[in-house]
Amino acid sequence: MSAPGEERLRTSTRDLSVLRGQVEDWLRGRLPGASGVTVSEPEQPGGNGMSSETLMFTASWTEAGTPRTVECVARLAPAEEAVPVFPAYDLGRQFRLMRLARERAGVPAPRALWFETDPRHLGTPFFVMERERGLVPPDVLPYTFEGWLLDASPAERALLQRESVAILARLHDAPYADGELAFLGPADHALRRHVDEQRAYYRWAHAERPIPVLERAFAWLEDHWPEDPGTAVLNWGDARIGNVIYRDFRPAAVLDWEMAALAPREVDLAWMTFLHRFFQDIAEALGLPGLPDFMRPSDVCAQYAEMTGYEPRDLRFYEMYAALRHGVIMGRVWRRRVRFGEQPEPEDPDDLVMHRATIERMLDGRYWA
């Protein structure tokens, strides 16, 4: 995720001019019966996304006398010198999750084409998926500032909201086969494991300089732990409209599965509503109206309950958890900016968290007053 109003952040240390030949050589090996294999000059997308490296290119070849052209997107784990957002990038896991979401849940994850485990081709494992065209609510400038979603009619935004909530309903309630999600770990005590993993991630991301407001938020979670977290389901993980390509206000492709996990349903729901609130708060702080009637937690939860029969609960806990998780990630993103000379190190480490004021209001109860 990018900082609102900022220039595009640096996400790669690789030379795009070299990558074209490497991708072309690799694809020839993947299509041994094809001739005339070529790829266009790879491009990196602007806008949303800060975790994996993304390359877009068009692949063309002839197979059994039939010309073929496919628009592709490749996802690569970032090089270590690029100060990765996450400590590990299991691209095979993401590839598998996209296929499960598409085939079992009917969620329009991109069509997964190839997964390459051998790092000798591009210096890291990577996977390739089919590219989808459409509109994405932007992070820069945020969709609460300007653009197609802000300009849409109330009915069009209502359709987009409902269809976005339906992604979670389908994903959470899909009939996965026994053992099909075992690669994500055991389902018992899923919330405890999820929070413990986030704490470990925080320690990795901010070992050099702890962030006090986030440590206070972790303590708050322990003091407000749900009595019954409920059954764990497959969570998308990065469940926000900025990770969806829309056509006619309906999802055409659901992106970014690296944060997927087994967790209570509310983890996804709170992330979806909080990430909108994050952008809405920025708009209001700058005197802009934004979209105050969009993605409200009460509306989203009511729609989800209608679709699934499940009534979300303990929402304050999960909203705090979403704010905390987002704070850990954004703090790491700012450290990348410091690393590349794009901003100075702040005197107060809490200032690495753009929404520190929101977390502070949650901690003292004013957020829900």
N, C-alpha and C positions, 0 to 999 in steps of 0.2 A: 504494500500500500504506500502511496506517495503522499507527501506533505502538501496540503492545499495551498495553492498560490505559488508553489515553488517550481523551479525548472525541473525537468525530468532528472531523477536521481540516477547515479551511475550504478548499473547492476552487473556489468561484465568486464572482464579483463581480457577476453579473447578477441582475436583479429578476425573480423567478418570476411575480409578479403581472402583469408586462407581457408575459411570454413566451407566455401562453395565446392572447391575441389575435393575436400575431405568427405563432404556429404555425398557428392556424386560418385566417388570411388566406393563408398560404403553401399550405396543403393544398387550399384551394378552387382555387387556380391549378393545382395538380397533378392535380385531378380535375374537369376542365371539364364533363364530362357528368353529374356527380353533383349531388344536391340535399341540403339539410339537413346540410351538413358542419359538424360540431362536434368539439371536442376537450375532454377533461377538464382540470382544473387540473394543470399539470405538477408532478411530484414529483422530488426527487433521492434516489437510493438511499443508505442508510447502508451501513456495512461496507467492503467492499474497493474498491480503485481510487483512484488519485490523479492520473492523467495527463489524459485528456480529461474534459470536463464531460459528464455524463449526465443526461438528462431522461426520465422515464417518463410516458406519458399514454395515454389511450384515444381512438381516433378513430372517429367514427361518421358514416355517410352513406348515402344511398339512390342506387342506380345501376340503371337499367333496371327500376325498380319493386321492386328487391330491397334490403332494409335490410342494411347491413354494419357490423360492429364489429370493430376490430382493436386489440389491445393492442400498443403501440409503445414503442420505446426510441430516443431520438435521441442521437447522439454529436456534440459540438461541440468544436472546438479552444478551449482556454481563452483568456480575454482576457489581454493582455500584463501588465496590472496585477495579475493573479492569480499572478504569478511561476511561469510554466509549468515543469513537470518536464522537458520536452524542448524543444529549440530550434525544432523544426518539427513540424507535424501534417499529414501528407498523408492526409487522410481518404478521398480517392478511391482511394488505394493500399490502405487498409484494406478499403474496400468491395469492391474487386476481389479481394483475398485471401480474404475470407470466401466469396465465390461460388466461387472456385477450390477452396478446401478442401472446400466442401460438394459441388460437382459432380464434381470429379476424384478426390478422396481419400475421399469418403464420410464426412468428419468433420462432425459436427453443428454447424457454425458457424450462427449465427442467420440466418434468411432475410432477405437484404438487399432492402429495399423501394424506397427512393428515395435518390438522392444529389443534393444541391443545392450547386452551385458558386458561386452568386451570394450574396455576403455581405450584400446589402441587407436580406434577410428577418430574420435573427437577429444580424447583425453579424459573421458568420463563416460559411464553408462548414460543412455538416453532412450527416450521413446518418441515415436512419431504418431500423431493422430491427424485425422482429417479436419481441415479447417472449416468452420461454419461462419457464415456472414450474417451480420445483423448489427444491432445497437447495444452498447453496454453503458449503464449509468456510470459516468466517469468519476474518478477520484480527484482529478486535476483538470480544470477547476471542479470542485465537487458538484454533483448533480443538484444539490440544494441551492447552488448559486445561479446556475444558468443551464440551458440546454434542452434537449428534447423531452426529458421526463418532466422538468419544471413547466414546460410549455404545453404538456399534454392536458387533456380534459380530465375532470375528476373521474369520469367513468372509465377512461383509459388507464388512469393510475390505479383505480380500484381493481380493474382486471389484472394488471401487472402484479399487484399485491396478492390477490387471491391465487393466481397461478404460481407465484413464488412460494407461498405457504404450501401449496399442493406438492411442490417438490419434496418438502420435508415429510408430508403425510405419506406420500408414496414410498419414499426411501425407508422411513421408520417401520412401516407396516408390510413391507414386501415379504413374500413367502420364501425366505432363503432356506436352502436345504440344510439338513443336519450337518454340522461341521463346516459349512461353507464359509463362515466368518471366523473360524478358529485361528486363522493366521493373524487376527487382530488381538488375540489374547483371550483369556477366560472372561466370561460375562459377569461372574460374581464379583461383588465389591468394585464395580466399574467406576463409580464416582470417586471413591478413595484413590484408586489407581490413577485416574485421570488427573486429579488435583496433585497427587504426588509427582506425576510426570511433569506437570507444569512447574512445580517447585524446582525440580531438577533442571528443567530448561531455563528457568530464571537464574539459577546459580551459574549455569554455563554461560548464559548471555551477558551476565552482569557481575561476573566474579571479580573483575578489577575494581569495580566501584558500585557497591550495593545502592539500591534505590529505596529509601525509607518508606515512602508512601505505599509502595508495592508490598513491602514486608508487613506493614500494618494491615493491608488488605488480606494477605494470607492469614494473619491472626484472626481477623474478623470472620473469615470463612469457618475457621475451626469453632468459633463461638456461636455460629448460627447454622450449624450443620443440619440438614434435613433429617427428620426422624425416619422417614422411609423414602429413599431416593427412587424407588421403583425399579422396574425391569430395564436393563440396558438394551439399547437398539443401535443399529448402525447409524452413526452421525456423519454427516457431510464434513463437519469440522469448521470449514471456512464459509459458513452459510450466510452469504450476503448477496444483495442484488448486483453489486459490482463485480461478482464472479459469474454472472449469467449474461449470455448473448440473447437478446430478445428480437423477435420479429412479430410485428403487429401486437406488441405488448404481451406476447406469450414466450416462454422459454424455448429457445432453439438449441442451446448448448449450455450445460452446467459444468463450470471449470473449477480447477484448483482443488485437488483431492488430497493434498499432502497432510492435512490436519485431520483426516477422517479417523474415527475411533469408535469403539463401543462405549456408550455413555447414556445417561438418562436423556429423554427426549428434550427436556428443557434446556440442555446445553446448546443445541442447535437453535431453538426458538429464541432464547435470550440473546445469542450472538447476532441473529438476524435483526432483531429490533434494536439492540444497543448500537450496532454499527450504523444504522440510520440515525439514531439519536446523536451519535458522535458528530456526523456531518450537519445535522440540524442545529446543534449547539454552536458550531462554528459559524453557521450562517447568521443565527440570531445575535451572536456576539459582535458581528460586523454590521448589524442593523438591517439585515435582509430577512424577508419573511420566511424563506425556505418552504418546507412542506410539513407544517405542524400536524396535519390530519392524516399523514401517511405513515404506515408501518407502526402504528401505536400498539404497545404490548397487549392491551385489552382486546383490540380488534383482531390482531394476529392470533392470539390464543383462542378467541371465540371461533374464528374460522377453522383453526386446527382441530378444535374439539368437535366441530360440526363434521369435519371430514373423517376423523378417526374414532370418535367416541371417547377419546381420552381428554380429561380435564387437566391442563397444566397446573402445577403447584409450586410452592416455595420460590416464587419468581424473584423476590428480592435477593435471595441467595444467588440465583443464577445470573441476575443482572450484575451483581458485584463480581461474580466470577468472570463474566464476559468483559467487564471493564478492566479487571486485573490482567486477564490474558492479553487483551489488546494493549495494555500498558507495557507488558513485557516485550511484545513484538515491536511496538513503536519505539521503545527505548533502544532496542537493538538496531532498528533502522537508523535512528539518529546517530548511534555510534558509528555506523557505516559512513554517514555524512562527515563526521569528525575525521574518520580515517582517510577519506578522500579529499580533505581540505575544503569541504562545502559548507561547514559551519564550525564555530569554535566550541570547545568543551564548556558547558555551562558551569557556573560556580556551584549551583545547587543541583545535585543529581536528580532531584524530583522534577526538575525542568526538562529532563529527557522524556517525560511523559506529557504529551500534549494536553491530555484531559485530566491532569492531576487534580484540578479543581472539582471535576465531577466525582472522582474517587474520594476526595476529601469530604464532599457533601454526602456521599454514601456512608462514609465512616461515622459522621456525626448525625445521620438520619435526616438531614434537610432535603436530600434528593427525593425522598418519598413523601415529604410533608405536604 
